[in-house]
Amino acid sequence: MNPKLYTDITTEEMESLVMEPETVIVDVRDEWEFEEFNIGGLNIPLAEIRSKRHYLLPYDNVIVVCTNGVRSRVAVKDFCRHPEMEEKQLYHLKGGILGAEE
């Protein structure tokens, strides 16, 4: 069995993808970070991604973001290991939302 893969994307690619139906941004930063600044989407802190993964089931495209791309890479790699995410297109915002602010 081949492992599920994800795709690194740029801010511009993310902006295009979020216009597609059934697409969600998942921000894996802590709640206080999300409240301070965010680019939209669902806030599911990294520590909670396994217990709250079911919130992503309605979506076909899942874009995972964090501040600089470290936590989001951990999260998207975890998503790749779960059978219920197998049919989804998984994306990782390379460089995180700090790149989105520029």
One Martini backbone bead per residue (centre of mass of N, CA, C, O) as a GRO file, in nm:
protein
  102
    1MET     BB    1   0.094   0.038   0.025
    2ASN     BB    2   0.053   0.361  -0.038
    3PRO     BB    3   0.108   0.655   0.073
    4LYS     BB    4  -0.025   0.933   0.144
    5LEU     BB    5  -0.032   1.249  -0.008
    6TYR     BB    6   0.094   1.578  -0.029
    7THR     BB    7   0.074   1.938  -0.099
    8ASP     BB    8   0.260   2.200  -0.167
    9ILE     BB    9   0.175   2.549  -0.115
   10THR     BB   10   0.089   2.859  -0.193
   11THR     BB   11  -0.083   3.137  -0.138
   12GLU     BB   12  -0.198   3.157  -0.426
   13GLU     BB   13  -0.304   2.865  -0.440
   14MET     BB   14  -0.490   2.888  -0.198
   15GLU     BB   15  -0.676   3.116  -0.303
   16SER     BB   16  -0.784   2.936  -0.532
   17LEU     BB   17  -0.884   2.682  -0.372
   18VAL     BB   18  -1.100   2.825  -0.177
   19MET     BB   19  -1.308   2.861  -0.424
   20GLU     BB   20  -1.367   2.578  -0.395
   21PRO     BB   21  -1.559   2.342  -0.334
   22GLU     BB   22  -1.499   2.161  -0.052
   23THR     BB   23  -1.314   2.372   0.111
   24VAL     BB   24  -1.053   2.380   0.372
   25ILE     BB   25  -0.920   2.549   0.643
   26VAL     BB   26  -0.654   2.442   0.872
   27ASP     BB   27  -0.578   2.567   1.188
   28VAL     BB   28  -0.309   2.448   1.419
   29ARG     BB   29  -0.324   2.654   1.615
   30ASP     BB   30  -0.380   2.809   1.876
   31GLU     BB   31  -0.645   2.983   1.981
   32TRP     BB   32  -0.501   3.254   2.045
   33GLU     BB   33  -0.369   3.280   1.764
   34PHE     BB   34  -0.628   3.283   1.597
   35GLU     BB   35  -0.755   3.535   1.738
   36GLU     BB   36  -0.524   3.736   1.664
   37PHE     BB   37  -0.473   3.568   1.380
   38ASN     BB   38  -0.633   3.509   1.054
   39ILE     BB   39  -0.750   3.329   0.735
   40GLY     BB   40  -0.941   3.129   0.831
   41GLY     BB   41  -1.141   2.876   0.914
   42LEU     BB   42  -1.037   2.615   1.105
   43ASN     BB   43  -0.976   2.552   1.454
   44ILE     BB   44  -0.719   2.294   1.507
   45PRO     BB   45  -0.525   2.202   1.719
   46LEU     BB   46  -0.272   1.986   1.710
   47ALA     BB   47  -0.361   1.826   1.978
   48GLU     BB   48  -0.671   1.778   1.821
   49ILE     BB   49  -0.672   1.631   1.536
   50ARG     BB   50  -0.769   1.343   1.608
   51SER     BB   51  -1.044   1.419   1.763
   52LYS     BB   52  -1.132   1.637   1.503
   53ARG     BB   53  -1.128   1.508   1.211
   54HIS     BB   54  -1.442   1.483   1.152
   55TYR     BB   55  -1.476   1.786   1.052
   56LEU     BB   56  -1.345   1.703   0.751
   57LEU     BB   57  -1.535   1.501   0.596
   58PRO     BB   58  -1.704   1.709   0.400
   59TYR     BB   59  -1.429   1.743   0.262
   60ASP     BB   60  -1.199   1.736  -0.019
   61ASN     BB   61  -1.029   1.994   0.065
   62VAL     BB   62  -0.720   2.025   0.259
   63ILE     BB   63  -0.584   2.305   0.435
   64VAL     BB   64  -0.277   2.340   0.606
   65VAL     BB   65  -0.205   2.565   0.885
   66CYS     BB   66   0.038   2.806   1.014
   67THR     BB   67   0.280   3.013   1.085
   68ASN     BB   68   0.558   2.839   0.938
   69GLY     BB   69   0.491   2.503   0.876
   70VAL     BB   70   0.540   2.292   1.106
   71ARG     BB   71   0.265   2.199   1.229
   72SER     BB   72   0.125   2.146   0.953
   73ARG     BB   73   0.311   1.912   0.870
   74VAL     BB   74   0.238   1.723   1.098
   75ALA     BB   75  -0.067   1.713   1.037
   76VAL     BB   76  -0.064   1.616   0.737
   77LYS     BB   77   0.090   1.354   0.798
   78ASP     BB   78  -0.130   1.239   0.978
   79PHE     BB   79  -0.361   1.238   0.772
   80CYS     BB   80  -0.218   1.032   0.574
   81ARG     BB   81  -0.269   0.778   0.791
   82HIS     BB   82  -0.585   0.802   0.738
   83PRO     BB   83  -0.846   0.649   0.581
   84GLU     BB   84  -1.060   0.896   0.584
   85MET     BB   85  -0.834   1.072   0.398
   86GLU     BB   86  -0.779   0.925   0.121
   87GLU     BB   87  -0.992   1.100  -0.074
   88LYS     BB   88  -0.829   1.346  -0.012
   89GLN     BB   89  -0.702   1.665  -0.058
   90LEU     BB   90  -0.378   1.753   0.049
   91TYR     BB   91  -0.256   2.058   0.205
   92HIS     BB   92   0.041   2.275   0.234
   93LEU     BB   93   0.149   2.573   0.369
   94LYS     BB   94   0.419   2.712   0.268
   95GLY     BB   95   0.545   2.902   0.543
   96GLY     BB   96   0.278   2.995   0.616
   97ILE     BB   97   0.109   3.288   0.729
   98LEU     BB   98   0.346   3.481   0.707
   99GLY     BB   99   0.327   3.484   0.395
  100ALA     BB  100   0.028   3.605   0.389
  101GLU     BB  101   0.097   3.897   0.506
  102GLU     BB  102   0.282   4.010   0.258
   0.00000   0.00000   0.00000
